[in-house]
Amino acid sequence: MPTYFYFLLTILKSINLSFGDADRSHELESDNINCPVTTFPRPSFCRKPCSHQEQCRRGNKLCLCDGECGLSCISKSINCHPLVDLPNGYIQTPTGFLFNSIAEYGCDLGYILIGPSQRRCQGNKEWSGSRPICRPLLKCGPPPEIPYSIYKLSPTPSINEDNELDSEAHYSCISGYRDTSQSKNKIKCSLNNKGIAFWEEPKIVCKAQECQDPGIPLNGFRSGDNLQFPHTIEFSCAPGFNLVGSVQRMCTSVGEWSGEQPLCKRKESFNLSLLHISRTSL
């Protein structure tokens, strides 16, 4: 094959590569528009700085954004080492261990993350930042909620702050309810055998006050069978009888019925004929 043919082929390949690199350079420049401005001096682990792809031809590298290092010449085949498991927590790496991959850290219930929640695979094949840890919570959140009860904290924490160890919550039933548990009504913020702060389980049980059965008046009726606070019952009488007392009574917060006990009294009737005779005799 003539020498000039090889020469022509070499020129064509060179042109093709140049166009390919130009296209790739355009893509990289588009991807790197939002790269942060590099601070000086650059961290010692940073790779060679660059401003365009032409500066990274040697070693088959690309001009890529490398976090705080800014635009740097990065190898195409970079992989960071797998991450060690996080005790009492978890690590998520959705995109694996490639350059610029993000590792997300979180802790199990009862633990708090100390350190960064995210780390990035850098151009030096290392993960950014320091390895976080999961530390046991040494404070308690709000005490457990018990139906129909309120609690008072001692000492009283500041607004939006958790409760220190040995803090106490004193429970009491709201008006109209009473504690039927016959046990202690306070709990403490303590540490369990894993060193995690927790509230003891409250034993208080608040039940509605109950009124005695008021019965049903003779020759009368009662509507309603719930005798607990704050329910209401109603009374009525059979035909020929009038109700004397309260038509409606409510079981109050102290366990007593409101109003007066009703009675059904026979209606008084007049003998009109006797009334006529009495008037005639007059």
Secondary structure, DSSP 8 states (H G I E B T S, - for coil): --HHHHHHHHHHHHHHHHHHHHHHHHHHHHHTTT-----SS--TT---B-SSGGGGTTTTEEEEE-GGG-EEEEETT-B-------TTEEEE-TTTTBTT-EEEEEE-TTEEEES-SEEEB-TTSSBSS---EEEE--SB-S----TTEEEEEES---TT--B-TT-EEEEEE-TTEEE-S-S--EEEEEE-TTS-EEE------EEE-B-------TTEEEE----BTT-EEEEEE-TTEEEES-SEEEB-TTS-B-S---EEEE-----HHHHHHHHHH-
